[in-house]
Amino acid sequence: MPYRLIIFDLDGTLSDSFPWFLSVISAVADKHGLARIDDVETMRGKTTREIIAALNVPRWRLPWIARDMRKLKSQSLDKIPLFPGVPELLSALVHDGLTLAVVTSDSEDNARRALGSCAALIAHLACGASLFGKARKFKQVMRAAGIPAEATLAIGDEVRDAEAAKAAGIDFAGVAGGYATVEALVKTDPVTIFAQVREIPEWLCRRSQCPRDTRNITRGQS
């Protein structure tokens, strides 16, 4: 069955927020008494649970850290651009008749500001997902759109995006250049990995005409 619903992650997938993340994470770590990230590339190769363990983050503290990150981000959104080609990508997918959604842990206000005029192209916007709560949001979006799991694709840049897609019973495609390394994404067995978002429309067009088990891993620069 061809994909009819495409669910995007926001940070690191549509929005180039990783540089901003690096600029604030040390201050956030100090505030919450966490270990600092000394080796960024090593952390990018870990799963979310492994990162939490490495930083000694108590689970009960995660909502407070997320709240502070959202607040800091709201003050810097004018410095966090969408990746080049994102407006054209979203327009092309809508033109092709696909339903688009964004599922993010960020607040709705931050998400709409980050998307700017592109927000009008998003049929379903599910915000405030907890660190491990994206699968539930995926299912909510599918119900709202009236589109089954077998016709849904999640696109994201983190291992937890892939894990959430698996838990929701939907396919996952990775995007290089975000928060996780390509090598970490490959281990999640995605249907593909895009080096750049501009590759997505053409791949979806080809994908609708080929067998479901086709794999076309594009190894981009991480």
Kinemage of the C-alpha trace (Angstrom):
@kinemage 1
@onewidth
@group {chain A} dominant
@subgroup {mainchain}
@vectorlist {calphas} color= white
{ca met a 1} P 0.000 0.000 0.000
{ca pro a 2} L 1.434 3.427 -0.938
{ca tyr a 3} L 2.029 5.878 1.880
{ca arg a 4} L -0.778 8.396 2.362
{ca leu a 5} L 0.261 9.943 5.702
{ca ile a 6} L 3.757 11.283 6.355
{ca ile a 7} L 4.558 12.121 9.987
{ca phe a 8} L 7.602 14.347 10.441
{ca asp a 9} L 9.673 14.989 13.510
{ca leu a 10} L 10.546 18.679 13.874
{ca asp a 11} L 13.938 19.221 15.542
{ca gly a 12} L 16.809 17.862 13.475
{ca thr a 13} L 14.428 16.761 10.710
{ca leu a 14} L 12.649 19.865 9.433
{ca ser a 15} L 14.309 22.371 11.759
{ca asp a 16} L 18.105 22.744 11.949
{ca ser a 17} L 18.132 23.010 15.740
{ca phe a 18} L 21.151 20.867 16.633
{ca pro a 19} L 23.609 23.832 16.667
{ca trp a 20} L 21.263 25.648 19.059
{ca phe a 21} L 21.024 22.519 21.227
{ca leu a 22} L 24.807 22.382 21.531
{ca ser a 23} L 24.890 26.050 22.524
{ca val a 24} L 22.576 25.565 25.530
{ca ile a 25} L 23.054 21.992 26.718
{ca ser a 26} L 25.997 22.765 29.043
{ca ala a 27} L 24.047 25.469 30.866
{ca val a 28} L 21.046 23.157 31.200
{ca ala a 29} L 23.271 20.348 32.479
{ca asp a 30} L 24.818 22.644 35.095
{ca lys a 31} L 21.424 23.889 36.253
{ca his a 32} L 20.091 20.367 36.755
{ca gly a 33} L 23.294 18.870 38.144
{ca leu a 34} L 23.929 16.601 35.174
{ca ala a 35} L 27.169 15.458 33.619
{ca arg a 36} L 28.276 17.614 30.700
{ca ile a 37} L 28.483 16.205 27.189
{ca asp a 38} L 32.199 16.137 26.424
{ca asp a 39} L 32.128 13.873 23.365
{ca val a 40} L 29.219 14.970 21.187
{ca glu a 41} L 29.841 12.467 18.402
{ca thr a 42} L 29.838 9.533 20.808
{ca met a 43} L 26.542 10.713 22.278
{ca arg a 44} L 25.030 11.036 18.799
{ca gly a 45} L 25.707 7.336 18.314
{ca lys a 46} L 23.783 6.291 21.437
{ca thr a 47} L 20.119 5.588 21.974
{ca thr a 48} L 18.088 7.976 24.111
{ca arg a 49} L 18.149 5.555 27.051
{ca glu a 50} L 21.930 5.230 26.749
{ca ile a 51} L 22.310 9.022 26.729
{ca ile a 52} L 20.138 9.359 29.831
{ca ala a 53} L 22.240 6.727 31.601
{ca ala a 54} L 25.526 8.359 30.537
{ca leu a 55} L 24.405 11.744 31.853
{ca asn a 56} L 22.974 10.277 35.071
{ca val a 57} L 19.597 11.884 34.492
{ca pro a 58} L 16.917 10.826 37.019
{ca arg a 59} L 13.707 9.947 35.167
{ca trp a 60} L 11.626 12.170 37.440
{ca arg a 61} L 13.677 15.181 36.354
{ca leu a 62} L 13.055 14.753 32.609
{ca pro a 63} L 9.827 16.844 32.470
{ca trp a 64} L 11.597 19.749 34.203
{ca ile a 65} L 14.523 19.586 31.815
{ca ala a 66} L 12.128 19.489 28.847
{ca arg a 67} L 10.294 22.526 30.216
{ca asp a 68} L 13.530 24.499 30.497
{ca met a 69} L 14.601 23.476 26.987
{ca arg a 70} L 11.267 24.640 25.534
{ca lys a 71} L 11.579 27.970 27.350
{ca leu a 72} L 15.131 28.518 26.090
{ca lys a 73} L 14.136 27.536 22.586
{ca ser a 74} L 11.245 29.984 22.526
{ca gln a 75} L 13.807 32.746 23.121
{ca ser a 76} L 15.985 31.659 20.192
{ca leu a 77} L 13.585 30.585 17.455
{ca asp a 78} L 14.637 33.436 15.196
{ca lys a 79} L 18.104 31.825 15.123
{ca ile a 80} L 16.868 28.302 14.299
{ca pro a 81} L 16.072 27.958 10.588
{ca leu a 82} L 14.306 25.222 8.718
{ca phe a 83} L 16.667 23.075 6.692
{ca pro a 84} L 17.148 24.291 3.095
{ca gly a 85} L 14.435 22.899 0.852
{ca val a 86} L 11.881 22.170 3.578
{ca pro a 87} L 9.183 24.592 2.289
{ca glu a 88} L 9.537 23.141 -1.203
{ca leu a 89} L 9.467 19.595 0.187
{ca leu a 90} L 6.253 20.099 2.127
{ca ser a 91} L 4.573 21.887 -0.780
{ca ala a 92} L 5.525 19.064 -3.148
{ca leu a 93} L 4.121 16.382 -0.853
{ca val a 94} L 0.829 18.218 -0.374
{ca his a 95} L 0.647 18.742 -4.140
{ca asp a 96} L 1.056 14.980 -4.557
{ca gly a 97} L -2.004 14.427 -2.369
{ca leu a 98} L -0.248 13.257 0.803
{ca thr a 99} L -1.464 14.159 4.297
{ca leu a 100} L 1.268 15.709 6.432
{ca ala a 101} L 1.674 15.704 10.190
{ca val a 102} L 4.303 16.844 12.677
{ca val a 103} L 4.813 15.108 16.010
{ca thr a 104} L 7.192 16.870 18.374
{ca ser a 105} L 8.081 17.121 22.040
{ca asp a 106} L 8.136 20.899 21.678
{ca ser a 107} L 5.217 23.173 22.523
{ca glu a 108} L 2.640 24.010 19.867
{ca asp a 109} L 3.574 27.684 19.973
{ca asn a 110} L 7.251 26.881 19.372
{ca ala a 111} L 6.387 24.404 16.628
{ca arg a 112} L 4.165 26.849 14.743
{ca arg a 113} L 6.759 29.605 15.031
{ca ala a 114} L 9.493 27.262 13.827
{ca leu a 115} L 7.418 26.151 10.838
{ca gly a 116} L 6.335 29.680 9.950
{ca ser a 117} L 4.200 29.779 6.803
{ca cys a 118} L 4.808 26.030 6.351
{ca ala a 119} L 2.469 25.360 9.279
{ca ala a 120} L -0.442 25.832 6.883
{ca leu a 121} L 0.685 22.715 5.009
{ca ile a 122} L 0.536 20.519 8.112
{ca ala a 123} L -2.839 18.838 8.534
{ca his a 124} L -2.124 17.420 11.990
{ca leu a 125} L 0.202 18.938 14.602
{ca ala a 126} L 0.727 16.856 17.750
{ca cys a 127} L 2.932 18.597 20.298
{ca gly a 128} L 4.192 18.044 23.817
{ca ala a 129} L 5.211 14.411 23.306
{ca ser a 130} L 7.140 13.065 26.274
{ca leu a 131} L 10.608 11.671 25.701
{ca phe a 132} L 9.213 8.186 25.135
{ca gly a 133} L 5.648 9.194 24.253
{ca lys a 134} L 5.807 9.635 20.499
{ca ala a 135} L 4.213 6.266 19.686
{ca arg a 136} L 0.992 7.387 21.369
{ca lys a 137} L 1.071 10.650 19.408
{ca phe a 138} L 1.623 8.720 16.161
{ca lys a 139} L -1.481 6.650 16.869
{ca gln a 140} L -3.494 9.767 17.693
{ca val a 141} L -2.501 11.357 14.394
{ca met a 142} L -3.412 8.220 12.424
{ca arg a 143} L -6.841 8.120 14.077
{ca ala a 144} L -7.425 11.808 13.391
{ca ala a 145} L -6.354 11.422 9.759
{ca gly a 146} L -8.309 8.205 9.278
{ca ile a 147} L -5.269 6.567 7.687
{ca pro a 148} L -4.053 3.080 8.705
{ca ala a 149} L -0.586 2.185 9.944
{ca glu a 150} L 0.340 0.376 6.733
{ca ala a 151} L -0.145 3.623 4.786
{ca thr a 152} L 1.849 5.756 7.246
{ca leu a 153} L 5.536 6.699 7.286
{ca ala a 154} L 7.364 8.453 10.138
{ca ile a 155} L 10.435 10.497 9.227
{ca gly a 156} L 12.896 11.538 11.926
{ca asp a 157} L 16.521 11.981 12.911
{ca glu a 158} L 16.701 10.135 16.241
{ca val a 159} L 16.724 6.521 17.371
{ca arg a 160} L 13.726 7.242 19.596
{ca asp a 161} L 11.758 8.282 16.500
{ca ala a 162} L 12.450 4.850 15.017
{ca glu a 163} L 11.551 3.114 18.267
{ca ala a 164} L 8.278 5.031 18.474
{ca ala a 165} L 7.424 4.173 14.874
{ca lys a 166} L 8.019 0.485 15.566
{ca ala a 167} L 5.838 0.647 18.683
{ca ala a 168} L 3.077 2.298 16.641
{ca gly a 169} L 3.371 -0.306 13.887
{ca ile a 170} L 4.476 2.095 11.156
{ca asp a 171} L 7.479 2.367 8.858
{ca phe a 172} L 10.360 4.685 9.698
{ca ala a 173} L 12.762 6.626 7.468
{ca gly a 174} L 15.793 8.394 8.884
{ca val a 175} L 17.246 11.783 8.030
{ca ala a 176} L 20.999 12.359 8.177
{ca gly a 177} L 22.481 15.522 9.642
{ca gly a 178} L 20.259 15.706 12.712
{ca tyr a 179} L 20.795 14.537 16.287
{ca ala a 180} L 21.770 10.899 15.651
{ca thr a 181} L 24.542 9.554 13.450
{ca val a 182} L 23.724 7.676 10.275
{ca glu a 183} L 25.293 4.573 11.806
{ca ala a 184} L 22.896 4.746 14.769
{ca leu a 185} L 19.919 5.181 12.453
{ca val a 186} L 20.956 2.256 10.251
{ca lys a 187} L 20.786 -0.043 13.284
{ca thr a 188} L 17.059 0.707 13.626
{ca asp a 189} L 16.353 -0.932 10.245
{ca pro a 190} L 14.712 2.052 8.520
{ca val a 191} L 13.104 1.725 5.102
{ca thr a 192} L 15.615 4.341 3.963
{ca ile a 193} L 17.853 7.144 5.185
{ca phe a 194} L 17.746 10.467 3.396
{ca ala a 195} L 20.961 12.454 3.091
{ca gln a 196} L 18.878 15.574 2.427
{ca val a 197} L 15.170 16.312 2.691
{ca arg a 198} L 14.946 17.182 -0.998
{ca glu a 199} L 15.327 13.450 -1.736
{ca ile a 200} L 12.020 12.599 -0.052
{ca pro a 201} L 9.440 13.365 -2.802
{ca glu a 202} L 11.253 11.407 -5.495
{ca trp a 203} L 11.819 8.444 -3.178
{ca leu a 204} L 8.144 8.376 -2.183
{ca cys a 205} L 7.156 8.442 -5.841
{ca arg a 206} L 9.413 5.464 -6.589
{ca arg a 207} L 8.406 3.704 -3.375
{ca ser a 208} L 4.742 3.682 -4.318
{ca gln a 209} L 5.617 1.541 -7.321
{ca cys a 210} L 7.997 -0.978 -5.708
{ca pro a 211} L 7.662 -3.929 -3.289
{ca arg a 212} L 7.212 -3.188 0.400
{ca asp a 213} L 10.488 -4.810 1.426
{ca thr a 214} L 12.633 -2.600 -0.812
{ca arg a 215} L 15.515 -0.954 1.016
{ca asn a 216} L 17.353 2.061 -0.370
{ca ile a 217} L 19.751 3.275 2.308
{ca thr a 218} L 21.369 6.562 1.284
{ca arg a 219} L 24.391 7.089 3.481
{ca gly a 220} L 24.714 10.820 4.041
{ca gln a 221} L 27.238 12.794 6.005
{ca ser a 222} L 26.443 12.737 9.708
